[in-house]
Amino acid sequence: MTAPKPVPARDHAVLDRTFSQADFNAFARLSGDDNPIHVDPEFSARTRFGRTVAHGALLCSVLRGLVETIMPGGRQLRQNTQYPAPSPAGEALRFEAETVGETEHGVTIALKVTRLSDGVITCLGETEVTV
């Protein structure tokens, strides 16, 4: 018997969000990742980024929420993400998830985070989800 193909509830989901330094600090407390690039403005000012930047896992958590709106109750089989540019505190970001194909076991969803101030992509990837 062949399992039924998952059917997305929608094809595309978008959310605009701005994280504060307090958000980065709270995520660091919850995750245990208190790398100074995320939580120490003085340290971060001396780096190539010039200010604190988001945890990659924080960005992925928001993207996972968008995936849930596309495939409610879906089970994530894999995810691949890259971080080509920083997502600093106080910068408006656009999170996007879009169904781009089917696999033997599920649906492939493209993931993207873009800084709204300059259009630079800060996170790019894809995930495979099944029901």
Phi, psi and omega in degrees: 000131180271134178292145179293146177288137177292143179244117179298144176289327176211166182265337190212140177223139183225142176214130174261136184208143174239123178266139176264171174298325178298324176296315178300317181296318180295318179296321178298318179297317182289321186270338185085359179269091181254036175308132184300338178296339180262330192236355183241097181301324180294314177300311185296330179298335180268000180266175179295342179276333177080351178196172181293151181230157183294149169293138175301322180294330177294314178299316180295328178295318178293317178299321179298323176298322177292320177301321179298328178287334178278315181235077181305129180076006181293152178254124181283124180269324179198161175210143178225121178226151175231157183233081185287344180208159182282157174242089186286158173300141176083358180263131176291133181236146172250123177260133180223142173225132183217131176294127182236354180176175178243151175237179178301327187251350185183214184237140175264130181237124176282142182238140180205141171236131183233136172286126183287334182295327184224002178075010181283134176280126181254342177211134183217138178179198178204161178221155174244130185231142176229167178267000000 
